[in-house]
Amino acid sequence: MSGYCKILISICFLDLLSTLIGMRIGEIEEKNIYYMYFLDKGGIFGFAMAKILINSVCVFAIELSLNEKLINYINSKTWTQLTESARKKVRIYYGVAIISYCLFYIISFFAVNPYLF
C-alpha cells in the first residue's frame, strides 16, 4: 500500500469521524441518499460500515487500476527505488482521487449544511 493510499484512507476516516461527531451533536445531517438509507436501516453502525465499505471499494479500485505488475513492483521496492514513471503514475492516480474526494466533501458539506456559516 502506497503512502498516497494511506492519505486517501485517512481522509475517508476523517470524513466518517467528522460526520459521526457532527450528527451526534446535532450540527449536521447526512443528505447523501445512499448513506441515509444505511443510516435509516442500520443506525450509526450500518452507516459507518457502509461508508467504510464504499470507501474501501474505491481505494481498491484505484489500486487495481494501477495494474498487478505495477503493484507488485511498488510493493517490492521502497519509494526511492521506484522508477520516475512509476512514481508519476502513483502520484497522478492518488492525486486525482485525493483532490476529488476533498473537493466533493467540501462542496457537499456546505451545500447540505448552509446554516453552519
QUIVENBEL-V238879 format. One record per backbone hydrogen bond with DSSP energy under -1.0 kcal/mol. CO is the residue of the C=O (numbers start at 1). NH is the residue of the N-H. If there is no record, write none. Layout:
# QUIVENBEL-V238879
co->(CO | CO)
nh->(NH | NH)
This chain:
# QUIVENBEL-V238879
co->(2 | 3 | 4 | 5 | 6 | 7 | 8 | 9 | 10 | 11 | 12 | 13 | 14 | 15 | 16 | 17 | 18 | 19 | 20 | 21 | 22 | 22 | 32 | 33 | 34 | 35 | 36 | 37 | 38 | 39 | 42 | 43 | 44 | 45 | 46 | 47 | 48 | 49 | 50 | 51 | 52 | 53 | 54 | 55 | 56 | 57 | 58 | 59 | 60 | 61 | 62 | 64 | 67 | 68 | 69 | 70 | 71 | 72 | 78 | 79 | 83 | 84 | 85 | 86 | 87 | 88 | 89 | 90 | 91 | 92 | 93 | 94 | 95 | 96 | 97 | 98 | 99 | 100 | 101 | 102 | 103 | 104 | 105 | 106 | 107 | 108 | 109 | 113 | 114)
nh->(6 | 7 | 8 | 9 | 10 | 11 | 12 | 13 | 14 | 15 | 16 | 17 | 18 | 19 | 20 | 21 | 22 | 23 | 24 | 25 | 27 | 28 | 36 | 37 | 38 | 39 | 40 | 41 | 42 | 43 | 46 | 47 | 48 | 49 | 50 | 51 | 52 | 53 | 54 | 55 | 56 | 57 | 58 | 59 | 60 | 61 | 62 | 63 | 64 | 65 | 66 | 67 | 71 | 72 | 73 | 74 | 75 | 76 | 81 | 82 | 87 | 88 | 89 | 90 | 91 | 92 | 93 | 94 | 95 | 96 | 97 | 98 | 99 | 100 | 101 | 102 | 103 | 104 | 105 | 106 | 107 | 108 | 109 | 110 | 111 | 112 | 113 | 116 | 117)
